[in-house]
């Protein structure tokens, strides 16, 4: 089976000026998270879409799904974790307990606040996860990358041609991902920033999938303004 895990466990503290988690802010005429869920639900290759959300927003999320998408047994809303890694583990445990995990099981993990992911990106993730076991959606870095360890002076300026900006989905063979998670030391678990880091820590290859400049993550107030502009241009 192929699963999509929409990671919405955070509350978006960087958005500022609102008590509403950023995934529930209005984009166009509906919440950001609904735009995102729809992209996966309409893909015929995805069997179940699992939305991981703060516990006190589960009912609200289910209400939004019913309002904007309708009753859909392929969308499941469950509690996320305290960290991104915990949320990821919650999704895997849910899949294992309710559907089982075999050698062909695939999971696409995606930020709930990246509503412009395309059908092509999703399809390329499925193909790459099947073929390679792990993939990350990226775009080439366009700005010069500056490294500063102390935050005051430049340590180095790497060759930009070798650097990419990470997006999502990040997609994996679930059994391989689960085994690697279980092999992490406590020290390794504490430095995780995303699921692909698990593979790099264990010297496992992660294949690159081409992203899109418009596959933005809505983090700051300006991002929401930009997202509304993209939405208008696409309509």
Secondary structure by P-SEA (a helix, b strand, c coil): cbbbbbcccccccccccccccccccccccccaaaaaaaaaaacccccbbbbbccccaaaaaaaaaaacccccccbbbbbbcccaaaaaaaaaaaaaacccccccbbbbbbbcccccccaaaaaaaaaaaaaccbbbbbcccccbbbbbccccccccccccccbbbbbcccccaaaaaaaaaaaccaaaaaacccaaaaaaaacbbbbbbbbbccccccccaaaaaaaaaaaaaac
